[in-house]
Each structure stands twice: as C-alpha cells, then as structure tokens.
Amino acid sequence: MALRRNYDLRAKTVKICSEAEKAPTAEKFSQLHIGCARSRKGCQVRQPAAKPRNKDACGAPAKSSIIAMREKTGMRNVLLTAVVVLAAASISFAEGIPSHGITGNYIEARTADVYTGPCFANGEAEEVGREAVFGWRINQGQWQGVDLAGLSVVGVIRSEHTLGLTTEPVNPAKAVLIVDSHANAEQRLALQSFARHMGGQLLSDVVKVSYAPIELTIEGGNIHGGAAKLTAGSLAEIQTRGMSAADHICGNEEVWYPPLNAMTHAMPAYTLENDYTGDGLGETWHNRLKRSGFVGTFQVQSE
C-alpha cells in the first residue's frame, strides 16, 4: 500500500513516499524516502492513419478540405503559442531555484521513533521524544559572503513536549550550538547564523555555543543506504543504518514525524547511537536502537 503525506515545513513542502507493503523486503525499505522524484511509465498513443485528401473533379482540394487545412494551420499556431508559453514558464520556474545557494548533507536523531505505527507513537507521546541532535555539513556555498565549504554545525535541543506532536503546536525548546572548530572566527559566526536560519524556532533560544571538531559522513555518499555518522568532538554523536524488514514491527508503520529541519531529500534511518554529553540543557542522554533518525540533503539560498 502506498503511503503519501504532505507536510508544509516553513512554507516548504516535503513529500513522503513509500511503496512499503505490510511485510516489506529490505529492497523496498531502501526505496523509502522523502522528496523523491517518482518516475511515471509513459503511455504510447497510436496516431490514426492519415486519410486521403478530398479533391474536386479537377484534382484541386475540395472546399471542405481547404477549411480543414485552415483549421489545422490555426491549431498548429495555437499549439506553437502554448509551447512558447510553457517554455517561458519553465524559465521563470528555473529562475526561482537557488543558483548561489548552500548545499550539503543533513542528519538528525531523536529520542522517539519517527518511523513508527500509531500504537507505538501514542505510547511514546509526552513520555519521550523531547531531545534531538541534528547537524549540517556544507559541501559548497557561502553564507553572508563567507565560504563555508567543508565545515559543519550541530544543534542539540530539549523541548517541553514531544517534538513534532501536533497537539502541542507551541513547544518551547532550549538549544546548544556546536560549531566546527576547524572554522576561523568569521566562519564561526557565519555557521551560527546559518544554523539559526535553518533551525528557526527550534534554535531561537540558544543557551550555549560550544566548539569542537565535527565530522559528518554518509557511507558511500549514498543517503538511500541510510548509513551515516556524525561526531562533534566528545559532545555529541549520531550513528545510523538503513531501515530493514526487521524494523517493520506492527505492520502499520509510516513516517509519523517529518524531519525537524527543511530538507530537499530525506531518508528515515535506524539510529544506532544518539548521544549528548555536554552541558547547558540540564541533562545528557545516551539513546540508541530506535527508528528515530533521518539522513538526507539540503539546499538553501545564500544570504
């Protein structure tokens, strides 16, 4: 059964697509992703055979044929106009795509399952899921005129309610930022600005900024595999693997909570490790072996 949900994350729609059935295979889980471009099978339309033109007794086209030819010419002009309009619309749409944006990889892990069924989700609501670690690695691009290629920044949050709970649309959170220590002074400020922009309300109350070497790697560069690792010195860590058929427990699983931050492409992932050992939030955690992660990519217009 196909599962489709649309979530509007700060005016950016993220489509969740799944072809997972009641008893999915590992291959089908590898196809579970958000923001996918789904191919459609084309339909072959057979054109009718051309009919002989009507002619009068002298061999010239009959009057009815002349009218038909004029109608055909008019239709051709209409179609040509439509093509030009569509081409102009395509160019206009292309202009809306960030041409000088920042692109990179993203990872997150929470303390509640994000890929789950109603029974599990209801059992975890307001019991767990208030904590999360997430991070961005900029592959290329500038922010506020500062080159951030190869650098990373991590956000760690703890909220009052389970993150993503629709019954609690107002959910204040405390946050800690961990900035890549490989960055220079100018880049560190730009990374903080970038993270606050991306995190929005989640990072509106940053109580501490720390600095540590950050590494975010996607195994084989393939986000669909779901295997990734984030380390922020000794302060935070996420490690994930791809979903498998064994992770489909009750038979009604779907992506229950969308990613916390806007992404262009995302895969739900199984979290092997989700740790935070720093201070500033009033607690630390070591959470593991949950269906609580996302791995993917992002793109945003540079400021």
DOKEKOL-110932 format. One record per residue (C-alpha): residue number from 1; z, y, x; residue in three letters. Coordinates in nm, 3 decimals, decimal comma, always signed. Layout:
{NUM {Z Y X} "ala"},
...
***
This chain:
{1 {+0,000 +0,000 +0,000} "met"},
{2 {-0,100 +0,336 +0,143} "ala"},
{3 {+0,181 +0,586 +0,179} "leu"},
{4 {+0,094 +0,953 +0,178} "arg"},
{5 {+0,327 +1,251 +0,178} "arg"},
{6 {+0,261 +1,614 +0,248} "asn"},
{7 {+0,534 +1,832 +0,391} "tyr"},
{8 {+0,499 +2,206 +0,443} "asp"},
{9 {+0,682 +2,288 +0,767} "leu"},
{10 {+0,693 +2,666 +0,807} "arg"},
{11 {+0,352 +2,705 +0,642} "ala"},
{12 {+0,206 +2,422 +0,846} "lys"},
{13 {+0,115 +2,108 +0,651} "thr"},
{14 {+0,186 +1,776 +0,817} "val"},
{15 {+0,021 +1,478 +0,653} "lys"},
{16 {+0,197 +1,145 +0,683} "ile"},
{17 {-0,038 +0,850 +0,670} "cys"},
{18 {+0,037 +0,481 +0,671} "ser"},
{19 {-0,152 +0,166 +0,598} "glu"},
{20 {+0,163 -0,042 +0,639} "ala"},
{21 {+0,197 -0,313 +0,372} "glu"},
{22 {+0,508 -0,496 +0,256} "lys"},
{23 {+0,500 -0,726 +0,558} "ala"},
{24 {+0,312 -0,523 +0,821} "pro"},
{25 {+0,191 -0,650 +1,152} "thr"},
{26 {+0,258 -0,482 +1,483} "ala"},
{27 {-0,103 -0,360 +1,482} "glu"},
{28 {-0,052 -0,183 +1,151} "lys"},
{29 {+0,261 -0,016 +1,281} "phe"},
{30 {+0,057 +0,116 +1,573} "ser"},
{31 {-0,155 +0,299 +1,314} "gln"},
{32 {+0,142 +0,473 +1,151} "leu"},
{33 {+0,117 +0,837 +1,238} "his"},
{34 {+0,127 +1,192 +1,113} "ile"},
{35 {-0,155 +1,443 +1,129} "gly"},
{36 {-0,409 +1,165 +1,165} "cys"},
{37 {-0,782 +1,210 +1,125} "ala"},
{38 {-0,880 +0,925 +0,894} "arg"},
{39 {-1,241 +0,808 +0,916} "ser"},
{40 {-1,433 +0,750 +0,598} "arg"},
{41 {-1,710 +0,498 +0,551} "lys"},
{42 {-2,032 +0,677 +0,475} "gly"},
{43 {-2,234 +0,596 +0,165} "cys"},
{44 {-2,601 +0,522 +0,211} "gln"},
{45 {-2,811 +0,682 -0,060} "val"},
{46 {-3,158 +0,546 -0,112} "arg"},
{47 {-3,417 +0,814 -0,173} "gln"},
{48 {-3,660 +0,742 -0,458} "pro"},
{49 {-4,016 +0,671 -0,361} "ala"},
{50 {-4,245 +0,973 -0,371} "ala"},
{51 {-4,461 +0,993 -0,678} "lys"},
{52 {-4,833 +1,080 -0,652} "pro"},
{53 {-4,908 +1,442 -0,731} "arg"},
{54 {-5,073 +1,514 -1,064} "asn"},
{55 {-5,422 +1,659 -1,034} "lys"},
{56 {-5,666 +1,801 -1,279} "asp"},
{57 {-6,023 +1,681 -1,328} "ala"},
{58 {-6,143 +1,889 -1,032} "cys"},
{59 {-5,890 +1,744 -0,794} "gly"},
{60 {-5,670 +2,059 -0,786} "ala"},
{61 {-5,299 +2,038 -0,863} "pro"},
{62 {-5,229 +2,048 -1,233} "ala"},
{63 {-5,035 +2,345 -1,376} "lys"},
{64 {-4,726 +2,132 -1,427} "ser"},
{65 {-4,745 +2,029 -1,061} "ser"},
{66 {-4,764 +2,392 -0,946} "ile"},
{67 {-4,450 +2,473 -1,145} "ile"},
{68 {-4,277 +2,171 -0,997} "ala"},
{69 {-4,377 +2,281 -0,645} "met"},
{70 {-4,237 +2,630 -0,706} "arg"},
{71 {-3,912 +2,481 -0,836} "glu"},
{72 {-3,894 +2,259 -0,530} "lys"},
{73 {-3,950 +2,560 -0,300} "thr"},
{74 {-3,681 +2,754 -0,482} "gly"},
{75 {-3,438 +2,465 -0,449} "met"},
{76 {-3,516 +2,442 -0,078} "arg"},
{77 {-3,431 +2,811 -0,038} "asn"},
{78 {-3,104 +2,762 -0,227} "val"},
{79 {-3,011 +2,469 -0,006} "leu"},
{80 {-3,101 +2,666 +0,307} "leu"},
{81 {-2,878 +2,952 +0,192} "thr"},
{82 {-2,593 +2,708 +0,127} "ala"},
{83 {-2,629 +2,566 +0,478} "val"},
{84 {-2,610 +2,915 +0,629} "val"},
{85 {-2,300 +2,998 +0,423} "val"},
{86 {-2,130 +2,673 +0,525} "leu"},
{87 {-2,216 +2,736 +0,889} "ala"},
{88 {-2,063 +3,083 +0,869} "ala"},
{89 {-1,753 +2,938 +0,705} "ala"},
{90 {-1,726 +2,680 +0,982} "ser"},
{91 {-1,746 +2,952 +1,247} "ile"},
{92 {-1,481 +3,153 +1,063} "ser"},
{93 {-1,254 +2,848 +1,047} "phe"},
{94 {-1,309 +2,778 +1,416} "ala"},
{95 {-1,204 +3,134 +1,495} "glu"},
{96 {-0,868 +3,055 +1,334} "gly"},
{97 {-0,799 +2,774 +1,582} "ile"},
{98 {-0,588 +2,896 +1,875} "pro"},
{99 {-0,823 +2,947 +2,169} "ser"},
{100 {-0,550 +3,059 +2,410} "his"},
{101 {-0,263 +2,850 +2,287} "gly"},
{102 {+0,005 +2,639 +2,443} "ile"},
{103 {-0,041 +2,264 +2,414} "thr"},
{104 {+0,178 +1,974 +2,517} "gly"},
{105 {+0,393 +1,678 +2,418} "asn"},
{106 {+0,698 +1,663 +2,194} "tyr"},
{107 {+0,978 +1,413 +2,138} "ile"},
{108 {+1,283 +1,405 +1,912} "glu"},
{109 {+1,564 +1,168 +1,823} "ala"},
{110 {+1,831 +1,199 +1,553} "arg"},
{111 {+2,143 +1,006 +1,462} "thr"},
{112 {+1,995 +0,893 +1,128} "ala"},
{113 {+1,684 +0,687 +1,061} "asp"},
{114 {+1,371 +0,889 +0,988} "val"},
{115 {+1,153 +0,585 +0,916} "tyr"},
{116 {+1,353 +0,404 +0,651} "thr"},
{117 {+1,384 +0,298 +0,288} "gly"},
{118 {+1,576 +0,465 +0,003} "pro"},
{119 {+1,868 +0,225 +0,027} "cys"},
{120 {+1,930 +0,299 +0,395} "phe"},
{121 {+1,862 +0,671 +0,359} "ala"},
{122 {+2,109 +0,711 +0,071} "asn"},
{123 {+2,371 +0,520 +0,267} "gly"},
{124 {+2,334 +0,747 +0,570} "glu"},
{125 {+2,311 +1,081 +0,387} "ala"},
{126 {+2,605 +1,308 +0,475} "glu"},
{127 {+2,754 +1,025 +0,681} "glu"},
{128 {+2,533 +1,054 +0,990} "val"},
{129 {+2,224 +1,245 +1,098} "gly"},
{130 {+2,379 +1,582 +1,181} "arg"},
{131 {+2,285 +1,561 +1,550} "glu"},
{132 {+1,948 +1,571 +1,723} "ala"},
{133 {+1,788 +1,612 +2,064} "val"},
{134 {+1,429 +1,732 +2,092} "phe"},
{135 {+1,209 +1,857 +2,371} "gly"},
{136 {+0,871 +2,010 +2,454} "trp"},
{137 {+0,664 +1,963 +2,768} "arg"},
{138 {+0,395 +2,228 +2,812} "ile"},
{139 {+0,080 +2,073 +2,951} "asn"},
{140 {-0,109 +2,401 +2,964} "gln"},
{141 {-0,085 +2,756 +2,843} "gly"},
{142 {+0,102 +3,082 +2,871} "gln"},
{143 {+0,380 +3,237 +2,667} "trp"},
{144 {+0,416 +3,614 +2,668} "gln"},
{145 {+0,181 +3,619 +2,964} "gly"},
{146 {+0,386 +3,372 +3,168} "val"},
{147 {+0,228 +3,044 +3,279} "asp"},
{148 {+0,444 +2,751 +3,163} "leu"},
{149 {+0,217 +2,459 +3,254} "ala"},
{150 {+0,416 +2,157 +3,370} "gly"},
{151 {+0,753 +2,290 +3,250} "leu"},
{152 {+0,982 +2,170 +2,972} "ser"},
{153 {+1,263 +2,286 +2,748} "val"},
{154 {+1,511 +2,088 +2,536} "val"},
{155 {+1,702 +2,174 +2,221} "gly"},
{156 {+2,022 +1,998 +2,115} "val"},
{157 {+2,167 +2,070 +1,771} "ile"},
{158 {+2,455 +1,976 +1,544} "arg"},
{159 {+2,438 +2,081 +1,178} "ser"},
{160 {+2,680 +2,083 +0,887} "glu"},
{161 {+2,475 +1,837 +0,682} "his"},
{162 {+2,234 +1,553 +0,749} "thr"},
{163 {+1,920 +1,708 +0,897} "leu"},
{164 {+1,628 +1,715 +0,655} "gly"},
{165 {+1,840 +1,646 +0,346} "leu"},
{166 {+1,656 +1,811 +0,055} "thr"},
{167 {+1,978 +1,853 -0,145} "thr"},
{168 {+2,109 +2,081 +0,131} "glu"},
{169 {+1,831 +2,336 +0,195} "pro"},
{170 {+2,082 +2,566 +0,368} "val"},
{171 {+2,210 +2,375 +0,668} "asn"},
{172 {+2,365 +2,591 +0,944} "pro"},
{173 {+2,347 +2,444 +1,293} "ala"},
{174 {+2,484 +2,516 +1,637} "lys"},
{175 {+2,243 +2,470 +1,925} "ala"},
{176 {+2,231 +2,431 +2,300} "val"},
{177 {+1,918 +2,501 +2,502} "leu"},
{178 {+1,847 +2,315 +2,824} "ile"},
{179 {+1,586 +2,496 +3,032} "val"},
{180 {+1,384 +2,334 +3,309} "asp"},
{181 {+1,548 +2,421 +3,642} "ser"},
{182 {+1,206 +2,397 +3,808} "his"},
{183 {+1,114 +2,724 +3,637} "ala"},
{184 {+1,155 +3,060 +3,806} "asn"},
{185 {+1,352 +3,344 +3,646} "ala"},
{186 {+1,055 +3,478 +3,447} "glu"},
{187 {+0,954 +3,131 +3,329} "gln"},
{188 {+1,310 +3,051 +3,221} "arg"},
{189 {+1,314 +3,349 +2,987} "leu"},
{190 {+0,970 +3,258 +2,853} "ala"},
{191 {+1,079 +2,897 +2,791} "leu"},
{192 {+1,379 +3,017 +2,590} "gln"},
{193 {+1,159 +3,248 +2,384} "ser"},
{194 {+0,908 +2,969 +2,325} "phe"},
{195 {+1,178 +2,723 +2,214} "ala"},
{196 {+1,335 +2,974 +1,975} "arg"},
{197 {+0,992 +3,043 +1,827} "his"},
{198 {+0,919 +2,673 +1,777} "met"},
{199 {+1,269 +2,579 +1,660} "gly"},
{200 {+1,302 +2,863 +1,411} "gly"},
{201 {+1,619 +2,835 +1,205} "gln"},
{202 {+1,730 +2,527 +1,398} "leu"},
{203 {+1,770 +2,737 +1,712} "leu"},
{204 {+1,886 +3,059 +1,550} "ser"},
{205 {+2,244 +3,010 +1,674} "asp"},
{206 {+2,224 +2,911 +2,041} "val"},
{207 {+2,579 +2,892 +2,176} "val"},
{208 {+2,493 +2,785 +2,530} "lys"},
{209 {+2,199 +2,780 +2,769} "val"},
{210 {+2,205 +2,523 +3,048} "ser"},
{211 {+1,962 +2,450 +3,331} "tyr"},
{212 {+1,860 +2,106 +3,454} "ala"},
{213 {+1,550 +1,925 +3,584} "pro"},
{214 {+1,361 +1,798 +3,279} "ile"},
{215 {+1,112 +1,514 +3,266} "glu"},
{216 {+0,917 +1,409 +2,957} "leu"},
{217 {+0,674 +1,120 +2,999} "thr"},
{218 {+0,459 +0,939 +2,744} "ile"},
{219 {+0,386 +0,583 +2,853} "glu"},
{220 {+0,020 +0,556 +2,939} "gly"},
{221 {-0,034 +0,902 +2,792} "gly"},
{222 {-0,068 +0,730 +2,455} "asn"},
{223 {+0,152 +0,874 +2,179} "ile"},
{224 {+0,037 +0,600 +1,941} "his"},
{225 {+0,219 +0,349 +2,156} "gly"},
{226 {+0,545 +0,527 +2,072} "gly"},
{227 {+0,696 +0,463 +2,415} "ala"},
{228 {+0,834 +0,778 +2,580} "ala"},
{229 {+1,128 +0,907 +2,779} "lys"},
{230 {+1,299 +1,244 +2,806} "leu"},
{231 {+1,568 +1,326 +3,061} "thr"},
{232 {+1,740 +1,662 +3,103} "ala"},
{233 {+1,941 +1,603 +3,417} "gly"},
{234 {+2,262 +1,423 +3,315} "ser"},
{235 {+2,297 +1,631 +2,998} "leu"},
{236 {+2,057 +1,464 +2,754} "ala"},
{237 {+1,829 +1,163 +2,727} "glu"},
{238 {+1,588 +1,011 +2,476} "ile"},
{239 {+1,404 +0,684 +2,520} "gln"},
{240 {+1,174 +0,536 +2,255} "thr"},
{241 {+0,939 +0,248 +2,193} "arg"},
{242 {+0,675 +0,187 +1,930} "gly"},
{243 {+0,763 +0,053 +1,586} "met"},
{244 {+0,709 -0,318 +1,526} "ser"},
{245 {+0,704 -0,551 +1,227} "ala"},
{246 {+1,067 -0,640 +1,302} "ala"},
{247 {+1,162 -0,278 +1,220} "asp"},
{248 {+1,035 -0,319 +0,865} "his"},
{249 {+1,359 -0,446 +0,711} "ile"},
{250 {+1,384 -0,382 +0,337} "cys"},
{251 {+1,012 -0,368 +0,264} "gly"},
{252 {+1,017 -0,014 +0,124} "asn"},
{253 {+1,016 +0,184 +0,447} "glu"},
{254 {+0,828 +0,509 +0,489} "glu"},
{255 {+0,866 +0,828 +0,691} "val"},
{256 {+1,165 +0,956 +0,495} "trp"},
{257 {+1,228 +1,271 +0,702} "tyr"},
{258 {+0,946 +1,472 +0,863} "pro"},
{259 {+0,979 +1,598 +1,222} "pro"},
{260 {+1,223 +1,883 +1,276} "leu"},
{261 {+0,960 +2,096 +1,450} "asn"},
{262 {+0,593 +2,162 +1,381} "ala"},
{263 {+0,353 +1,919 +1,546} "met"},
{264 {-0,021 +1,864 +1,545} "thr"},
{265 {+0,012 +1,486 +1,571} "his"},
{266 {+0,319 +1,266 +1,547} "ala"},
{267 {+0,426 +0,903 +1,558} "met"},
{268 {+0,760 +0,777 +1,426} "pro"},
{269 {+0,927 +0,580 +1,704} "ala"},
{270 {+1,220 +0,344 +1,754} "tyr"},
{271 {+1,497 +0,513 +1,951} "thr"},
{272 {+1,645 +0,306 +2,232} "leu"},
{273 {+1,863 +0,587 +2,368} "glu"},
{274 {+1,974 +0,921 +2,224} "asn"},
{275 {+2,245 +1,080 +2,439} "asp"},
{276 {+2,406 +1,419 +2,480} "tyr"},
{277 {+2,690 +1,459 +2,729} "thr"},
{278 {+2,700 +1,838 +2,764} "gly"},
{279 {+2,936 +2,086 +2,605} "asp"},
{280 {+2,901 +2,372 +2,358} "gly"},
{281 {+2,870 +2,171 +2,036} "leu"},
{282 {+3,223 +2,036 +2,011} "gly"},
{283 {+3,110 +1,677 +2,056} "glu"},
{284 {+2,890 +1,444 +2,257} "thr"},
{285 {+2,713 +1,128 +2,144} "trp"},
{286 {+2,558 +0,807 +2,261} "his"},
{287 {+2,339 +0,686 +1,975} "asn"},
{288 {+2,093 +0,401 +2,015} "arg"},
{289 {+1,880 +0,135 +1,848} "leu"},
{290 {+1,770 +0,332 +1,542} "lys"},
{291 {+1,442 +0,412 +1,371} "arg"},
{292 {+1,516 +0,778 +1,434} "ser"},
{293 {+1,253 +0,921 +1,667} "gly"},
{294 {+0,919 +1,098 +1,679} "phe"},
{295 {+0,668 +1,125 +1,962} "val"},
{296 {+0,364 +1,348 +1,946} "gly"},
{297 {+0,175 +1,659 +2,045} "thr"},
{298 {+0,187 +2,028 +1,958} "phe"},
{299 {-0,035 +2,332 +1,982} "gln"},
{300 {+0,065 +2,691 +1,911} "val"},
{301 {-0,095 +3,032 +1,957} "gln"},
{302 {+0,042 +3,213 +2,260} "ser"},
{303 {+0,238 +3,531 +2,203} "glu"},
***
